[in-house]
Amino acid sequence: MDKPEGITSHDVVQRVRRALGIGSAGHTGTLDPFATGLLVVLLGRATRLARFVEAQAKTYHAVARLGVRTDTDDRTGAVLEERSVERLDVGDLRRALEGFLGPGRQRPPVYSAKHVDGERSYRLARRGETVVPAEVEVMVHAVEWLRWTPPELEFRITASAGTYIRAVARDLGAALGVGGHLTALRREAIGDLRIEDAVPLDAIVPEAVRGPASVLGHLPAVALDPTGRGHAIHGRTVPESAGEPGELARLMAGEELVAVARRESAGWAPVVVLGTP
């Protein structure tokens, strides 16, 4: 789906359920209400594939407003501090942005779904409690400078699952000594899934639904014969010599996604089974 601004990711799922008359559906990675872009909604048995979609790197088109800190690290929050950006040097800006490349550690926003002492961070923050989420390891695969129109910096970033772009905007402002927050965010890709192929809310029809294998293009495909399919749908290992130990793959019977499996010593062991007898 191409999520529009102003609604929650859950709202999109509800629209999909109503439009298609299906009870079981779920999204794979929340977009905040002010954010737009690619939201994968899995239906029926395909909801079991959520973890494989969520684990993929994501690409965003983002706009950071420098010189202003907010309590949510985005434009929806209360302003905590304002500073001038008149003396910011473009070279310093570029270096600061490029400094996010590679592995690093990030402190999630206070208003996030991360657990702190067994409770969601945002719930503690809303009660006025002091919240310090634990840092997490992240990976920024690519970052692209797009436009600097003071006080806003527009950029594109591809990062590992669990990376908060709100926190990138916040930390970019901190690195430059002026503070910052996120004002716009559009998710353009999840792995090899692209926003150009997404469906708008007013075009939810059965014909727009794709097969579950379409969200697993990053995994190699293993073709099954009838015997192999029989093994897989019952959760039994499919004897096969190909593949690296620990590797995940799609087990396919023609166009049917039968299972996602992990390569073990005896062959492909199903992790999630979608095929039915």
C-alpha positions in Angstrom: 0.0 0.0 0.0 1.0 3.7 -0.5 0.0 5.1 2.9 -1.2 8.7 2.8 -0.4 11.3 5.4 -2.8 11.8 8.4 -3.8 8.2 9.2 -2.2 5.4 11.1 -0.7 2.2 9.7 -3.5 0.4 11.6 -6.1 2.5 9.8 -4.7 1.3 6.5 -5.0 -2.3 7.6 -8.6 -1.7 8.6 -9.3 -0.2 5.2 -7.8 -3.2 3.5 -9.8 -5.6 5.7 -13.1 -3.9 4.9 -12.4 -3.5 1.1 -11.4 -7.2 0.7 -13.8 -8.7 3.2 -10.9 -10.4 5.1 -10.5 -10.7 8.8 -6.8 -11.6 9.1 -4.4 -8.9 8.0 -1.4 -7.0 9.4 1.3 -4.6 8.3 5.0 -5.1 8.5 6.5 -1.9 10.0 4.7 1.1 11.3 4.7 4.4 9.6 3.8 7.4 11.8 0.6 9.3 10.9 2.6 12.2 9.4 4.7 9.8 7.3 3.7 8.4 3.9 4.8 5.7 1.5 5.3 1.9 1.3 3.4 -0.2 3.8 3.3 -3.9 3.2 0.0 -5.5 4.3 -0.1 -9.2 4.6 -3.3 -11.2 4.3 -4.5 -14.5 5.7 -1.8 -17.1 6.1 0.7 -14.7 4.6 0.8 -12.8 7.9 3.2 -15.5 9.0 5.8 -13.9 6.7 5.9 -10.6 8.6 9.3 -11.2 10.2 11.0 -11.8 6.9 9.7 -8.6 5.5 10.4 -6.5 8.6 14.0 -7.7 8.7 14.8 -6.1 5.3 16.6 -2.7 4.9 14.3 0.3 4.2 14.8 3.4 2.1 13.3 6.7 3.0 13.1 10.2 1.6 13.4 12.5 4.6 13.4 16.2 5.5 15.1 17.4 8.7 14.4 20.8 10.2 17.6 22.0 11.8 17.7 24.5 14.6 14.7 23.2 16.5 14.5 20.3 18.9 11.1 18.7 19.8 10.2 16.2 22.4 9.1 13.6 19.8 12.0 14.3 17.4 9.5 15.2 14.7 7.1 18.0 13.8 4.2 16.7 15.9 6.0 17.4 19.2 6.4 20.3 21.5 9.4 22.6 20.9 12.2 22.2 23.4 14.8 24.5 22.0 15.5 26.8 19.1 18.8 27.9 17.7 20.0 29.8 14.6 21.3 27.9 11.6 22.7 31.0 9.8 26.3 29.9 10.5 26.0 26.3 9.4 28.5 25.5 6.7 27.4 23.3 3.8 30.6 21.3 4.1 30.0 20.6 7.7 26.5 19.6 6.9 27.6 17.1 4.3 30.2 15.6 6.6 27.7 15.2 9.4 25.2 13.5 7.2 27.8 11.1 5.7 29.0 10.4 9.3 25.9 8.2 9.7 27.1 5.7 7.1 28.0 2.2 8.3 27.4 0.5 11.6 26.5 2.6 14.6 24.5 2.9 17.8 21.2 4.9 18.1 19.0 5.9 21.0 15.4 5.4 19.9 13.1 8.4 20.4 11.4 8.7 23.8 8.1 8.6 22.0 8.6 5.2 20.4 7.3 1.6 20.9 10.5 0.4 22.5 10.2 -1.3 25.8 11.7 0.4 28.9 11.4 -1.5 32.1 8.7 -3.7 30.6 6.5 -0.9 29.3 6.3 1.0 26.0 8.5 4.1 26.0 5.8 6.4 24.7 3.4 5.4 27.4 5.9 6.4 30.1 6.7 9.7 28.3 3.0 10.6 28.1 2.7 10.2 31.8 5.6 12.7 32.2 8.1 10.1 33.4 11.8 10.4 32.5 12.5 7.9 29.8 15.9 6.8 28.5 15.6 4.1 25.9 18.6 1.8 25.6 20.8 2.3 22.5 20.5 -0.2 19.7 22.8 -1.2 16.9 21.9 0.1 13.5 23.4 0.0 10.0 23.1 2.8 7.5 23.8 1.3 4.1 23.5 4.5 2.0 22.8 8.2 2.5 22.2 10.7 -0.3 22.3 14.5 0.0 19.4 16.0 -1.9 18.8 19.6 -1.0 19.7 22.2 1.6 17.1 25.0 1.9 17.9 26.5 5.2 16.7 25.5 7.7 15.6 22.2 6.1 17.9 19.5 4.8 16.4 16.9 2.4 18.1 13.5 2.1 17.6 9.9 1.2 18.7 7.1 3.5 18.7 3.3 3.4 19.0 1.8 6.8 18.6 -1.5 8.7 15.3 -2.6 10.3 14.7 -0.8 13.5 16.5 2.4 12.6 14.5 5.5 13.5 14.8 8.3 10.9 13.4 10.7 13.6 16.5 9.9 15.6 18.8 10.4 12.6 17.3 14.0 12.3 17.7 14.6 16.0 21.3 13.3 16.1 22.2 15.2 12.9 21.1 18.4 14.6 23.0 17.5 17.8 26.2 16.8 15.8 25.9 20.3 14.3 25.3 21.9 17.6 21.9 23.3 16.6 19.4 20.5 17.3 16.9 19.2 14.8 13.8 17.2 14.1 12.1 15.4 11.3 9.4 17.3 9.3 8.6 14.9 6.5 9.2 11.2 5.8 8.3 8.9 2.8 9.2 5.3 2.7 10.3 4.4 -0.8 11.4 0.8 -0.5 11.6 -2.3 1.7 14.2 -4.6 0.4 13.4 -4.9 -3.3 9.8 -3.8 -2.9 9.3 -0.3 -4.4 6.7 2.5 -3.8 6.2 2.7 -7.5 4.4 -0.7 -7.4 2.3 0.2 -4.3 -1.5 0.6 -4.4 -3.3 3.8 -3.3 -6.1 3.6 -0.7 -8.8 4.2 -3.3 -7.6 1.2 -5.4 -7.9 -1.7 -3.0 -9.5 -4.4 -5.1 -8.9 -8.2 -5.2 -7.0 -7.8 -8.4 -4.4 -5.7 -6.6 -3.4 -8.5 -4.2 -0.1 -10.2 -5.0 1.0 -13.7 -4.2 3.0 -14.1 -0.9 6.2 -15.0 -2.8 6.3 -11.4 -4.1 7.4 -10.0 -0.7 10.3 -12.5 -0.5 12.2 -11.6 -3.6 15.3 -11.2 -1.5 15.3 -15.0 -0.7 16.5 -17.6 -3.2 13.9 -20.0 -4.6 14.1 -23.7 -4.4 11.9 -25.7 -6.8 10.0 -28.6 -5.2 8.9 -31.8 -6.9 5.6 -33.4 -5.7 7.5 -35.5 -3.1 9.4 -32.4 -1.8 6.1 -30.4 -1.6 4.6 -33.3 0.4 7.5 -33.1 2.9 7.4 -29.3 3.2 3.6 -28.9 3.8 4.0 -31.3 6.7 7.0 -29.5 8.1 9.5 -32.2 7.2 13.0 -31.5 5.9 13.3 -31.5 2.2 16.6 -33.3 1.2 18.7 -31.0 -0.9 22.4 -30.4 -1.3 22.2 -26.8 -2.5 22.5 -23.8 -0.2 24.7 -22.5 2.6 24.1 -23.6 6.2 21.7 -21.3 7.9 20.5 -19.7 4.7 16.8 -19.0 4.2 15.0 -19.8 1.0 11.6 -19.9 -0.6 10.3 -23.4 -1.3 8.3 -23.2 -4.5 6.0 -25.6 -6.2 5.5 -23.8 -9.5 4.1 -20.4 -8.6 3.0 -21.6 -5.1 5.0 -20.5 -2.1 4.9 -23.7 0.0 7.2 -22.6 2.8 10.1 -20.6 4.0 12.9 -22.9 5.0 16.4 -22.8 6.6 19.3 -24.8 5.2 20.4 -27.4 7.7 22.7 -30.4 7.4 19.9 -32.7 6.2 18.4 -30.2 3.7 15.8 -27.5 3.8 13.9 -27.4 7.1 10.6 -25.5 6.9 10.4 -22.5 9.3 7.0 -21.2 8.1 4.6 -23.4 6.1 2.0 -21.7 3.9 1.1 -24.6 1.6 -1.9 -26.8 2.4 -2.4 -30.5 1.5 
